[in-house]
């Protein structure tokens, strides 16, 4: 294990997918907030900042999954990737 990342690319890809789900939920709640009769500014700010943070984490995790997938090589080869 390297720096707390999962060793297998598919595990890392599942983590990225879960983070993308959180981003989708935050976007849904922002749209719901904006469509309401009163806009709650604090909730809107929190959802936007939280969604942005989760989006950055999802992109970094997806990048790590791609690096692991490219480094996996042949079936049965080691799953650790440098980088």
N, C-alpha and C positions, 0 to 999 in steps of 0.2 A: 504494500500500500504506500502511496506517495502523497504526502501532505493532506491526508484525510480523504482523498478521492477514492471512490470505488475502483477496483481493479478491472472489472469487466465493462466493456463499452455499453452493453445493453442495460446494465444497471444504471450507469450514468445517464443514458438516454431516457430511462424511465423517470429519473429525478428531474431532468430537464422538462419532460412532459408534465410532471406534477407542478412544477413552477409555472409553466405556461398556462396550466389550468387556473392557478391562483391569479395570474394576470388577467385572464378572461373574466374571472369572477369580479375582479376590481373594476374592469372596464364596464361590465354589466351594471354594477352598482352606481358608477358615475353617470351612465346614461339614465338609469332609473332616477337618480337624484336630480339631474337636469330636466327630466320630463315632468317632475312633480310640480305642484302649485307653488311651493316655497323651496328655494335652493338653500341647503345647509352648507355654508362655506367651509366650516371646519371639517365636516365629513368629506366634502369634495377635495379639500387639500390633503387630508390623510389618505384617501383612496388614490389620489394621483401620485403622491410621493411613495406610498407603499407599492403601487402597481409598477412604478418606474424602477424601484429597487428589485422587485421580483423579476421584472423583465431583464434587467442587467444580469442577475444571477442565472436566469434561464439561458441567456446567450452564452455566458461563460461555461455553463455546464454542458450545453450542446456542443460547444467548441471542443471541450475536453472529450466528449463522447466520440466526436469525429477523429480526434487525434488517436484515441485508443483503438478505434475501428481500423484506421489506416495502419497502425502499428501491430495489429493482431496477426497479420500475415496468414500463413496456412493454418488449416484446422489442427489443433493440438499444439500450436506454437504458444509461446508465452504471451500473456495479455498485457504486460507492462509496456508502456510507451515512454519514450524520452521526450520531454518538452512540456 
